[in-house]
Amino acid sequence: MSKGICKIGFLINPIAGMGGSVGLKGTDGLAEAARQKGARPLAHDRALACLRALAPDVDSILFLTASGSMGELALSECNINYSAFYQAPAVTGSADTIAACRIFLEKGARLLIFCGGDGTARDVASVVARQIPILGIPAGVKMHSGVFAISPEAAAELALGFVRGEIKERETEIVDVDEELYRTGVLQTKLYCAARTPYQPVLVQERKRIYTSASEEEFKDQIALFASEFMRDGSAYILGAGTTTSRIAELLGVKKTLLGVDVVRNGKLIMQDASEKDLLKLLEEEKSVKIIVSPIGAQGFILGRGSQQISPVVLMRVGLENLIVVATPHKLSELPDLLVDTGDREVDKQLSGKRQAVCGYRMAQTKAVKAATCLE
């Protein structure tokens, strides 16, 4: 594969991830609603981060792409050799992703790189299946499938390793959630198909797992009891998504948005299913604000997946010293590191290092936090 020109399909879902910061928990069918709430496009910048990492080493690669915001603009901005074989309309959708992928296969692509979330992964895999490997640049609100690199830069490293024949492939799962149920707080994940993807440990995320056992529930109760005590200090607490933070809210007698972000002060719910804009307004009004987050099972992300409302701006205004991580001992033992991918490299670097994670009643473990964008 390292000899001659290697053709790589490349496409961007332009609206991917827009729903995250405004609390929509997805963007499928809600792009206009996200815009009206002030959401900003994210996928183009995420794709650029990958392409800029690729750019110095792409002399032997021809990128097959779609016109405009589906790929051509980003590739041209990076002065990378490409051919736009699919003419995308001004407003793109799932049908355009599928049509472009069919053309990439017909034109002889050996790898297909896409920028989006689980919905985009489903569309790509519905055409490609196991014919060629696919690789996701993470840009969606939710990314449970195993085809995503942990960051745009990691996607670049994986793609180059694949082209050079230096890394192997593995078969993984494409999964997605029912967004209508997801927005009501019900997490229903469905396995859609299997796909091939370039694989190297650390660079590729694992499929999300949910841990359930008697001991797991006991430790969640311990964490919740400890949190209910330290949260009585008068501060406003921003609670990220997840079952552990939900257990904290439950003990406080607060109805938590399981898959959203809520704010509690002195045991009272003061903001439910908050957006980034809501949190920034809160920070103007509250003297003391802290954040509680829990890592995604098997993946390890504490920020940048599923709780994009807690943006880099929110984090810096709260103060990184006021970020509290909670997780059960079993979940922590399954994770080599905790990961952050906020979209701001400098914030990710500042978050990196050793951090205490509350894992029981007055119990904590020290865990390394690493920036997914800084693999060294």
Order of alpha helices (4+ residues) and beta strands (2+ residues): beta-alpha-alpha-beta-alpha-beta-alpha-beta-alpha-beta-alpha-beta-alpha-beta-alpha-beta-alpha-beta-beta-alpha-beta-beta-alpha-beta-alpha-beta-alpha-beta-beta
